[in-house]
Amino acid sequence: MNTINTAVEKITVTQEPEYFLSDLIGLKVFWNGKKIGKLNDMAILEHMKLPEVTHFIIFRPFGYKQLLVPWDRIRSLDKSGVVIDIESLEKYEGEPPESQVLLRDHVLDKKVIDMDDDEIDVVYDVKLMARGQKLYVTDVDFSKYGLLRRLGLGKVARAIYGLAEVFKKETLSWAYVQPLPEKISSFKGSVKLNVLKEKLPEIHPVDLADILEELNEEQRLVIFNQLETEHASDTLEEIEPRVQRSLISSLDKERVADLIDEMTPAQAADVLGALPTQQAEEILDLMEHDETEKIESLLEKQDDTIVNLTTSLFITFPPNVTVRDIIDGYRHVAPDVDVPMYIYVVDSEGRLRGLVNLQGLLLADPQERLEEVMDAQVISLKPDSTITEAVEMFDRYNFRAIPVVDDDDVILGVLPARDIMKLPHTYK
């Protein structure tokens, strides 16, 4: 059999369901009410922006030839199985031609590389959608969600990532996939993307760190150097210490200093603490961080106090400022702070009088003053509070940050939850 017939007749489709290849492969296939085999692969035709599924390839028990069943002969497709409508099994027996692109054999588990041939990740899954009377390939999925789902841990994946947004952010449209080679039977290479550099800013630092950890040093450096400073700083913080050391040793010390300048004292100390002492000191000398002394103290563990873990980059306003004024100015101040989700209300002496979270601010009457909408009962820490006490407070109240005040309620700094929770157990 040298060609596959691509004629498509009308079938009954009442909606546009979405599928993932990993959920479909292995489904039982039924003909005339009897199980005849399992779905083994899908043949696609790359003649438009989105490839069209032309045939289902059905594996049959030993001694029987596999079937090539056109999509127009698929009467139903769901988790319970595939139902086909054909005149006889013998008529559809055969092998796909060498030029035929097969989703499972030629796309699934292939490496994903960008247009510069730098390896990024692996295609863990393929997304499909029925539109009208046809079935199209819409996305390749190289997310951690896709990997967990592929391993049969879909419930765990949904619990970790949530279902609503993950596909939008972690799958990549097939439109970005370069055409696969014509002699597909000899294809042992990678799925190549037409774009990646443009997509890098959209990848969350945690996921990007996972990707970078899997690359070799040269590939890692190429990708990392494409990141803007803030994104690179957030990503560097998430990378495991071994890879951090390797990456930092490959970067200019000035570049590293700029990246660490973007971090809070605790984050900076965490990264620098993974480096050799001399290297960390050289980078510290190049930094322009306003709180270098705190970082040095944390590195030396001279004074493991709460104050040394706080950041001075938070938002404060006096009580008489209106909600409208704050909302109008928020976008200008928020990018430069470490704790953007809270507005701390302070008097002319710097004493903490109240707090408003961002959600409360947006729901308030624009004409109201901060003192009218703030929460005057603010949970806070003292300079001599222990790290253990801080951890317990975060666990109890689920705050994203807690202010540290002195005996006169003057705010000394704000402790971000992510910093205290990432400390090694030896600190706690």
C-alpha positions in Angstrom: 0.0 0.0 0.0 1.8 3.2 -1.2 -0.8 5.9 -0.5 -3.4 6.8 2.0 -6.8 7.9 0.8 -7.5 11.4 2.3 -11.1 11.7 1.2 -13.3 12.7 4.1 -17.1 12.2 4.3 -19.4 13.8 6.8 -19.7 12.3 10.2 -21.9 13.4 13.1 -20.0 15.8 15.5 -22.1 17.9 17.8 -19.3 19.9 19.5 -15.6 20.5 19.3 -14.0 18.2 21.8 -10.3 18.4 22.7 -8.1 15.3 23.2 -4.5 14.5 24.2 -2.7 11.8 22.3 -1.5 10.1 25.5 -5.2 9.6 26.5 -6.1 8.1 23.1 -3.2 5.7 22.4 -4.1 2.3 23.7 -7.8 2.8 23.6 -9.9 -0.3 22.7 -11.2 -0.3 19.1 -14.7 -1.8 18.4 -16.2 -3.0 15.1 -19.7 -4.4 14.9 -19.9 -4.5 18.7 -16.7 -6.6 19.1 -13.2 -5.5 20.3 -10.8 -6.0 17.4 -7.6 -4.2 18.7 -6.2 -1.0 20.1 -5.4 2.4 18.8 -1.7 2.5 18.1 -1.0 5.8 16.2 -2.5 8.5 14.0 -1.5 9.6 10.5 -1.5 13.3 9.8 -1.4 15.5 6.7 0.6 18.8 7.0 -1.1 20.6 4.1 -2.4 23.5 6.1 -1.5 25.7 9.1 -2.8 22.9 11.4 -2.2 19.3 10.4 -5.2 17.1 9.8 -5.6 13.6 11.1 -6.4 11.4 8.2 -6.2 7.9 9.6 -6.2 5.9 12.8 -3.7 3.1 12.9 -5.1 0.1 14.8 -2.9 -2.6 16.2 -4.5 -6.1 16.2 -3.6 -9.3 18.0 -0.7 -11.4 16.8 -1.4 -13.0 13.4 -3.6 -10.2 12.2 -2.4 -7.2 10.1 -2.8 -3.7 11.4 -5.6 -1.5 10.1 -5.5 2.0 8.5 -9.0 3.4 9.2 -9.8 6.9 7.7 -11.1 9.5 10.1 -14.4 9.7 8.3 -15.0 6.0 9.4 -14.6 6.9 13.1 -18.1 6.9 14.5 -17.3 7.7 18.2 -14.2 8.6 20.2 -14.1 8.9 23.9 -12.4 7.4 27.0 -14.5 4.2 26.7 -12.9 3.5 23.3 -13.1 3.9 19.5 -15.9 2.7 17.4 -15.2 2.3 13.7 -17.7 1.8 10.8 -16.1 -0.1 7.9 -17.4 -2.7 5.5 -14.8 -5.3 6.2 -11.5 -5.5 8.1 -9.5 -6.9 5.2 -10.2 -3.9 3.0 -8.4 -1.6 5.5 -5.4 -3.8 6.3 -2.0 -2.3 5.3 1.1 -0.3 6.3 1.4 3.5 6.0 3.7 4.8 3.3 7.3 5.8 4.2 6.4 9.5 3.7 3.5 9.4 6.1 3.9 11.5 9.3 2.8 9.5 12.4 2.1 11.4 15.7 3.3 8.7 18.1 6.3 7.5 16.1 7.5 10.8 14.7 6.5 13.5 17.2 5.9 12.1 20.7 9.0 12.0 22.9 11.1 14.0 20.3 13.4 16.7 21.6 12.1 20.3 21.2 14.8 22.6 19.8 14.6 26.2 18.8 15.6 27.8 15.5 19.2 28.0 16.7 19.3 24.2 17.3 19.4 24.6 21.0 17.6 21.8 22.9 14.8 23.0 25.1 12.7 20.0 26.3 10.8 17.0 25.1 7.3 16.6 23.5 5.4 14.9 26.2 2.1 15.1 24.5 0.1 16.3 21.5 -3.2 18.2 21.7 -5.9 17.6 19.1 -9.3 19.2 18.5 -12.4 18.1 16.4 -13.6 21.0 14.3 -16.5 20.6 12.0 -16.1 17.2 10.5 -12.3 16.9 10.9 -9.7 16.3 13.6 -6.7 18.6 13.8 -3.4 18.7 15.7 -3.4 22.1 17.5 -0.5 22.0 20.0 2.6 20.3 21.2 2.8 20.0 25.0 6.3 20.0 26.6 5.0 21.1 30.1 5.6 19.4 33.4 1.8 18.9 33.4 2.0 17.0 30.2 4.7 14.8 31.6 2.7 13.9 34.7 -0.4 13.3 32.7 1.6 11.0 30.4 2.8 9.0 33.4 -0.8 8.5 34.4 -0.7 11.1 37.2 -3.3 13.4 35.7 -5.0 14.0 39.1 -1.7 14.9 40.7 -0.9 17.3 37.9 -4.3 19.0 38.2 -3.8 19.4 41.9 -0.4 21.0 41.4 -0.9 23.2 38.4 -4.7 23.7 38.2 -6.5 23.0 35.0 -7.7 26.3 33.6 -4.6 28.1 32.6 -1.9 25.5 32.2 -2.7 24.6 28.6 -2.6 28.2 27.5 0.8 28.8 29.0 2.5 25.4 28.7 1.5 24.2 25.3 2.8 25.6 22.0 0.7 26.0 18.9 1.7 23.7 16.0 2.0 26.8 14.0 5.4 27.2 15.6 6.6 23.8 14.5 8.6 23.6 11.4 7.5 21.1 8.7 8.8 17.6 9.4 11.1 16.1 6.7 9.6 14.4 3.7 11.4 11.2 4.3 9.9 10.8 7.7 10.7 7.1 8.0 14.3 8.0 8.5 13.5 10.8 10.9 15.5 10.3 14.1 15.9 14.0 14.9 14.1 16.6 16.9 10.9 18.6 16.6 12.2 22.0 15.6 10.4 25.3 16.5 10.2 28.4 14.4 10.2 30.5 17.6 11.5 30.2 21.1 13.3 33.4 22.0 10.0 35.2 21.7 8.3 32.7 24.0 10.9 32.8 26.7 9.4 35.7 28.6 6.1 33.7 28.9 7.7 30.7 30.6 7.4 30.9 34.4 10.8 31.0 36.2 10.2 27.7 38.0 9.5 25.9 34.8 12.3 27.6 32.9 14.7 26.6 35.7 13.6 23.0 35.3 14.3 23.2 31.5 17.7 24.8 32.0 18.7 22.1 34.5 18.3 19.5 31.8 20.5 21.2 29.2 24.2 21.0 28.8 26.3 24.0 29.9 26.6 25.6 26.4 22.9 25.2 25.7 22.0 26.5 29.1 24.1 29.6 28.7 22.7 30.4 25.2 19.1 30.3 26.6 19.9 32.1 29.8 21.6 35.0 28.0 18.3 35.7 26.1 16.5 36.6 29.3 15.8 40.1 30.5 17.5 40.9 33.8 14.4 40.6 36.0 13.3 37.3 34.4 16.9 35.9 34.6 17.2 36.9 38.2 13.9 35.1 39.2 15.0 32.0 37.2 18.5 31.9 38.7 16.9 31.9 42.1 14.9 28.8 41.2 17.8 26.7 39.7 19.3 24.0 41.9 22.6 25.0 43.6 24.8 22.7 41.5 23.5 24.2 38.3 23.6 27.7 39.8 27.3 27.3 40.4 28.0 26.1 36.9 25.9 28.9 35.3 27.3 31.7 37.4 30.9 30.6 36.6 30.1 31.0 32.9 28.7 34.5 33.3 30.5 37.8 33.6 30.7 38.8 37.3 29.1 42.1 36.5 26.1 40.3 35.0 25.8 38.1 38.1 26.0 41.2 40.3 23.1 42.8 38.4 21.0 39.7 38.7 21.5 39.3 42.4 20.9 43.1 42.9 17.3 42.2 41.8 16.8 39.8 44.7 15.8 40.3 48.3 18.6 39.9 51.0 17.5 36.3 51.8 17.4 35.3 48.1 20.7 36.9 47.4 22.3 35.2 50.4 20.8 31.9 49.2 22.4 32.2 45.8 25.7 33.5 47.0 25.9 30.9 49.7 26.1 28.2 47.0 29.3 29.7 45.6 32.9 29.4 46.7 33.7 32.1 49.3 36.1 34.1 47.1 33.7 34.1 44.2 30.8 35.3 46.4 33.0 38.1 47.8 34.0 39.3 44.4 30.4 39.5 43.3 29.4 41.2 46.5 32.0 43.9 45.8 30.4 44.6 42.4 26.8 44.8 43.7 24.8 48.0 44.2 22.3 46.4 46.6 21.0 48.8 49.3 21.2 46.0 51.9 24.6 44.5 51.3 25.3 44.4 55.0 22.3 42.2 55.6 23.4 39.8 52.8 26.9 39.6 54.3 25.5 39.0 57.8 23.3 36.1 56.4 26.3 34.6 54.6 28.4 34.7 57.7 25.5 33.7 60.0 26.7 36.2 62.5 23.3 37.4 63.5 20.4 35.2 62.3 17.7 37.7 63.2 14.5 38.5 61.4 15.6 42.0 60.5 18.4 40.6 58.3 15.8 38.7 56.3 13.6 41.7 55.6 13.4 43.8 52.5 13.1 47.6 52.5 11.4 47.6 49.0 7.7 47.7 50.0 4.9 50.2 49.4 3.9 52.8 52.0 1.5 55.7 51.9 0.1 58.1 54.5 -3.4 57.6 55.9 -5.0 60.6 54.1 -4.2 59.5 50.6 -7.2 58.5 48.5 -7.7 55.1 47.0 -7.9 56.7 43.5 -4.5 58.3 44.0 -2.9 55.0 45.0 -4.4 53.1 42.1 -3.3 55.7 39.6 0.3 55.6 40.9 0.5 51.9 41.7 1.7 50.8 38.3 4.7 53.1 38.6 5.9 51.9 42.0 5.0 48.2 42.0 7.7 47.0 39.5 10.4 48.2 41.8 9.3 46.6 45.1 9.6 43.1 46.5 6.2 43.1 48.2 3.7 44.5 45.7 0.6 42.9 47.1 0.3 45.0 50.3 0.0 48.8 50.9 1.4 49.7 54.4 -0.1 52.8 55.9 2.4 54.8 57.9 2.3 58.2 59.6 4.9 61.0 59.3 7.2 59.2 61.9 7.2 55.9 59.9 4.9 54.2 62.4 2.7 51.4 61.0 -1.0 52.3 61.3 -2.6 49.8 59.1 -2.6 47.7 56.0 -4.6 47.3 52.8 -4.1 44.3 50.4 -4.3 44.9 46.7 -7.7 43.2 46.3 -9.2 45.3 49.1 -7.8 48.4 47.4 -9.5 47.6 44.0 -12.8 46.9 45.7 -12.8 50.1 47.7 -14.6 53.4 46.8 -12.0 55.5 44.9 -12.9 58.6 47.0 -12.2 56.9 50.3 -9.0 57.6 52.2 -6.6 54.8 53.2 -7.5 55.3 56.9 -11.1 54.5 56.1 -10.4 51.2 54.3 -7.3 49.9 56.0 -7.1 47.1 58.5 -5.8 48.7 61.7 -5.1 45.3 63.4 -1.9 44.4 61.6 -0.1 41.1 62.5 3.6 42.0 62.8 7.0 40.6 64.1 9.6 42.2 66.4 13.3 42.5 65.5 14.1 39.8 68.1 11.5 37.4 66.8 13.0 34.1 65.9 12.8 32.5 62.5 10.8 29.6 64.0 8.2 32.1 65.2 8.0 33.7 61.8 7.5 30.3 60.1 4.7 29.5 62.6 3.1 32.8 61.9 3.1 32.3 58.1 1.7 28.8 58.6 -1.1 30.1 60.8 -2.2 33.2 58.8 -1.1 32.3 55.3 0.2 35.8 54.7 2.5 36.5 51.7 4.5 39.0 53.8 4.7 40.2 57.4 6.1 43.6 58.5 8.7 43.9 61.3 8.3 46.8 63.6 10.1 48.1 66.7 8.7 48.9 70.1 7.3 52.2 68.7 5.6 50.5 65.8 8.1 52.0 63.3 8.3 49.7 60.4 11.8 48.3 59.9 11.2 46.1 57.0 8.9 43.5 55.5 9.6 39.7 55.5 8.4 37.9 52.3 7.0 34.5 52.9 8.9 32.9 50.0 12.2 34.0 51.6 11.6 32.5 55.0 10.1 29.3 53.7 13.1 28.6 51.4 15.6 28.9 54.2 17.6 25.7 55.0 16.3 23.7 58.0 19.5 24.7 59.8 18.1 28.3 60.1 14.8 27.3 61.5 
